[in-house]
Amino acid sequence: MSDKNHTVNESADKIVLKTQVKRGDGTRDQDRLDVKVKGDSPEATAEKLAETLAALETEGVADTLRDTQPGADDE
C-alpha cells in the first residue's frame, strides 16, 4: 500500500477582494492597512468591502493605530 496525501483547500466564498489603505506620504509617516473580504457574488462582496472601509473610518481604527506608539517598556 502506498501512502497518499490529498489536500483540498476550497472556500465556500468564490469572490475575494483585497485592498490596501495607505495614509501619509513621508517615508516614516505612512500607515498601511490591508483589508480582505470574501463573498459569493461580486455585488455582495463589493458592498461588504465598502462597509468594512466605512467602518474602519467611522470607528477611528486608522487613527487609533496611527496614535499607537512604542513605549519605553517596548524596547
Backbone as a ProteinNet text record, in pm:
[ID]
protein_1_A
[PRIMARY]
MSDKNHTVNESADKIVLKTQVKRGDGTRDQDRLDVKVKGDSPEATAEKLAETLAALETEGVADTLRDTQPGADDE
[TERTIARY]
84	0	87.9	40.1	117.6	44	121.2	66	46	-76.8	-105	-177.9	-134.7	-195.9	-261.7	-387.5	-458.9	-525.7	-483.4	-537.5	-615.4	-736.7	-819.1	-848.3	-815.7	-840.7	-936.5	-1063.3	-1163.6	-1252.4	-1267.2	-1351.2	-1491.5	-1590.6	-1728.2	-1745.8	-1664.2	-1669.4	-1587.3	-1649.1	-1582.2	-1516.8	-1556.4	-1503.4	-1418.5	-1296.3	-1207.4	-1162	-1183.2	-1136.6	-1033.6	-922	-817.5	-787.7	-759.3	-719.9	-622.9	-546.9	-457.7	-498.8	-509.8	-542.2	-415.4	-363.2	-237.8	-264.9	-201	-218.8	-81.8	-67.4	60.7	142.9	239.9	319.5	469.6	511.9	654	701	830.2	884.8	851.8	867.4	841.4	705.8	626.3	497	384.4	396.5	295.6	238.1	110.2	41.6	-29.5	-29.9	-97	-181.3	-305.4	-396.2	-428	-415.9	-455.3	-594.3	-685.9	-824.4	-858.6	-919.1	-957.6	-1097.5	-1186.5	-1322.4	-1353.6	-1442.5	-1481.6	-1633.3	-1681.5	-1825.2	-1857	-1985.4	-2031.3	-2057	-2093.6	-2124.2	-2042.9	-2012.4	-1935.1	-2003.2	-2135.4	-2208.5	-2203.7	-2231.1	-2232	-2092.4	-1991.4	-1854.6	-1808.9	-1842.3	-1808.4	-1878.3	-2003	-2076.5	-2011.7	-1970.2	-1903.7	-1772.7	-1696.9	-1572	-1600.3	-1700.1	-1735.7	-1777	-1855.8	-1899.2	-1780.3	-1687.6	-1569.5	-1484	-1460.6	-1380.8	-1449.5	-1580.9	-1655.5	-1647.5	-1657.8	-1649.8	-1511.4	-1407.4	-1271.8	-1256.7	-1316.4	-1308.1	-1396	-1519.5	-1615.4	-1570	-1520.6	-1480	-1343.1	-1274.7	-1145.6	-1032.3	-1044.7	-940.4	-807.4	-807.4	-683.2	-620.3	-702.7	-649.7	-592.8	-660.9	-612.3	-477.3	-465.6	-338.4	-230.3	-267.8	-172.9	-119.2	-206	-166.9	-89.7	-85.8	-14	135.5	205.1	349.5	416	535.6	606.2	643.6	627.4	661.7	801.2	846.1	979.2	990.5	880.3	881.9	888.1	859.7	854.2	989.7	1091.2	1221.5	1297.2
-118.8	0	124.4	220.4	343.3	450.4	534.7	646.5	765.5	809.3	926.1	1029.4	1150.5	1263	1352.1	1378.6	1466	1575.8	1698	1810.4	1900.9	1932.7	2024.6	2144.6	2260.1	2383.6	2467.1	2454	2526.5	2605.1	2730.7	2817.5	2820.6	2832.5	2846.3	2980	3078.1	3210.3	3208.3	3245.3	3239.4	3370.9	3481.8	3613	3664.2	3705.4	3762.1	3898.4	4002.1	4137	4177.7	4231.7	4280.6	4425	4503.7	4641.9	4684.8	4787	4846.5	4991.6	5030.5	5168.7	5230.3	5329.7	5391.3	5534.7	5573	5707	5769.9	5894.4	5963.3	5952	6041.6	6038	6038.2	6062.8	6059.2	5916.5	5893.8	5759	5701.5	5780.1	5731.7	5779	5833	5887.3	5818.5	5686.6	5612.3	5502.1	5482.7	5371.8	5294.9	5163.3	5083.1	4976.7	4969.7	4865.4	4776.2	4646.6	4552.2	4500.8	4510.5	4469.8	4361.7	4252.8	4142	4096.8	4090.2	4041.7	3931.6	3842.2	3730.5	3726.3	3675.4	3662.5	3572.6	3552.2	3464.1	3536.5	3663.5	3736.9	3866.4	3915.9	4040.2	4157.9	4168.2	4280.7	4275.9	4158.6	4144.5	4164.3	4115.6	4129.1	4273.5	4343.9	4485.9	4566.6	4533.3	4601.9	4576	4451.9	4416.7	4493.9	4508.2	4584.7	4730.7	4789.5	4929.2	4949.8	4857.1	4865.4	4852.7	4764.5	4745.8	4871.5	4929.8	5052.7	5167.5	5177.3	5281.8	5261.2	5136.7	5107.8	5141.3	5112.1	5145.9	5295.2	5371.7	5517.5	5570.3	5521.5	5568.4	5536	5416	5372.4	5426.7	5492.5	5552.6	5452.8	5338.4	5235.1	5287.1	5352	5404.4	5507.9	5594.4	5695	5630.5	5528.7	5458.5	5394	5327.3	5266	5371.2	5483.3	5591.4	5647.5	5653.8	5709.9	5611.6	5485.6	5384.9	5402	5427.5	5447.6	5353.1	5306	5219.9	5299.3	5233.7	5297.9	5257.5	5313.2	5283.2	5135.1	5073.4	4932.8	4838.3	4888	4803.5	4780.6	4850.1	4840.8	4717.7
0	0	0	-72.9	-76.3	3.3	65.5	142.4	50	35.3	-48.5	34	19.3	88	-15.7	0.6	-92.1	-9.8	-31.6	43.4	-50.5	-12.5	-89.9	-1.9	-52.8	20.4	-63.8	-34.9	-111.8	-17.2	-46.2	34.5	-25.2	60.7	12.9	-58.3	-20.6	-83.4	-211.4	-321	-450.1	-491.4	-431.2	-467.3	-350.9	-380.8	-279.6	-330.2	-250.2	-281.9	-178	-224.7	-135.1	-171.3	-70.5	-95.1	13	-17	81.2	99.3	223.4	255.4	310.8	241.9	283.8	325.9	433	486.2	506.8	472.3	487.5	360.8	347.1	224.6	249.9	370.6	401.3	425.5	408.4	425.6	562.8	664.9	800.6	853.5	765.5	804.8	727.8	711.1	637.8	725.5	712.5	776.8	667.5	676	574.4	642.8	601.3	646.8	528.1	545.2	441.3	476.1	380.5	401.6	300.1	347.8	260	298.6	201.3	224.7	124.2	162.3	76.8	65.1	-45.8	-65	-182.6	-204.9	-312	-443.8	-436.8	-559.3	-562	-681.1	-690.1	-620.8	-637.1	-577.9	-425.2	-370.4	-224.4	-166.4	-237.1	-187.8	-193.5	-301.7	-312.6	-204	-175.5	-69.1	67.2	88.8	214.8	230.3	119.6	123.6	155.4	90.9	116.4	262	314.4	454.7	549.5	517.3	601.3	603.5	486.3	479.3	552.9	538.5	609.7	760.6	804	947.5	1002.4	925.7	970	989.4	899.2	909.1	1022.5	1029.8	1129.8	1271.5	1289	1422.7	1462.7	1371.2	1403.9	1415.8	1352.4	1363.1	1311.7	1195.7	1139.2	1232.7	1289.8	1382.8	1508.2	1558.5	1677.9	1649.7	1536	1500.1	1481.4	1422	1397	1528.9	1628	1757	1844.3	1803.2	1881.4	1859.1	1965.4	1958.5	2057.1	2023.6	2119.3	2244.4	2355.8	2482.3	2526.9	2636.6	2688.2	2725.8	2767.8	2807.4	2688.7	2568.2	2449	2384.1	2429.4	2364.1	2403
[MASK]
+++++++++++++++++++++++++++++++++++++++++++++++++++++++++++++++++++++++++++

